């Protein structure tokens, strides 16, 4: 009998069980091996995907950096071109500056020569003036005559420009007083002409232009307070209320009026119409001021008439601001603003003739003495 056959049944069973376990382990190993292979494959795929993404991201960042570098290079090129342009402009400006410096130097040389010529002319003028001063004896009378002539010239300017005879009269009287200080009979004709000028100016009617303008200016804030006319149906004094029907009917008859009107009824004034009328009234006052300055009597009267008509038609003129406006406008009616300014320069012309004759006489005397 062999050894295998000589074994007991229990041992045989153990051997069979061990073989069966070994075969199961081999089968399990063969089963787990493909799973391990498959897991390793998936890991390799994931790693390759991650590597691909990393390479793509790195490439994108590289491309972005290249774009930034290209843009920086372009901006640097533009800056270099702008700098080159500025350098060229600076060179052009330097050339222009050099030309201007040359021109300035030439002008300075010309100015220096002109100053030299002017100084020589001034020296000659001063020499001649000194000689004339030595030849002409300046006395107190010459200064008085010069002052009187200046005052008369100023008075003539006031008449021509401002048309103000009051100021001209005051200046002429001052000049007349200065001439009275000189004891020279040859000034009699001059003083006579000056007295005639004073008489002609004194006969002019005085018009307070500034006072009228002040009154018109004072009306400007008053125009904003003008009120619309109020039309009341109730009487000013109401009688005692009674319950008598006859008395009530008699009182009601007071409110009933029958009139025959040939002209159309004037409509009530609205607020917008009153606003426009207020502005037109303001323009009428400005027209009156212009007429005062121009001394235009027709324009002045027309402005007053228009202002009164507007005030009476559109506003309440029985009290308040309307009454003030009507009072001022009524006071200005009939005012004569036109004045005839006569020729009041006879004294000035006579004084000029006298001074010329006196200067000629002194020059002749100086030549005789030489």
Residue pairs with C-beta under 8 A, 6 or more apart in sequence:
7 15
135 362
135 363
135 366
135 367
135 370
136 359
136 362
136 363
136 366
137 362
141 182
141 184
142 358
144 178
144 179
144 181
144 182
145 179
145 182
145 351
145 354
145 355
145 358
146 355
147 175
147 178
148 175
148 178
148 179
148 351
149 175
149 348
149 351
149 352
149 355
151 171
151 172
151 174
151 175
151 178
152 171
152 172
152 175
152 194
152 345
152 347
152 348
152 351
153 348
154 171
155 167
155 168
155 169
155 171
155 172
155 175
155 344
155 348
156 168
156 344
156 345
156 348
158 164
158 167
158 168
158 171
159 165
159 168
159 201
159 341
159 344
163 295
163 339
163 341
165 201
165 204
165 206
165 339
165 341
165 344
166 206
168 201
168 344
169 198
169 201
169 202
172 194
172 197
172 198
172 201
172 344
172 347
173 198
175 194
175 347
176 191
176 194
176 195
176 198
179 187
179 190
179 191
179 194
179 351
180 191
186 354
187 354
189 350
189 354
190 347
190 350
190 351
190 354
191 347
193 346
193 347
193 349
193 350
194 346
194 347
194 350
194 351
195 347
196 346
196 347
197 344
197 345
197 346
197 347
198 344
200 342
200 344
201 342
201 344
204 339
204 340
204 341
204 342
205 336
205 339
207 335
207 336
207 337
207 339
209 292
209 293
209 337
212 292
212 332
212 335
212 337
213 289
213 292
215 328
215 332
216 285
216 288
216 289
216 328
218 328
219 285
219 324
219 325
219 328
220 282
220 285
222 321
222 324
222 325
223 278
223 281
223 282
223 285
223 321
223 325
224 278
225 320
225 321
226 274
226 278
226 281
226 311
226 315
226 316
226 321
226 322
226 325
227 315
227 316
227 320
227 321
227 322
228 269
228 271
228 274
228 314
228 315
228 316
229 269
229 314
229 315
229 316
230 316
231 268
233 255
235 254
239 251
242 248
269 277
269 313
269 314
273 314
274 314
274 315
277 310
277 313
277 314
277 315
278 314
280 306
280 310
281 307
281 310
281 311
281 325
284 303
284 306
284 307
284 310
285 303
285 307
287 299
287 302
287 303
287 306
288 300
288 303
288 304
288 307
288 332
290 296
290 299
291 297
291 299
291 300
291 303
291 337
292 300
292 337
295 337
295 338
295 339
296 337
296 338
297 336
297 337
297 338
300 335
300 337
301 333
304 329
304 332
304 333
307 325
307 329
308 326
308 329
308 330
311 317
311 322
311 325
311 326
311 329
312 326
315 321
315 322
315 325
316 322
317 323
317 325
317 326
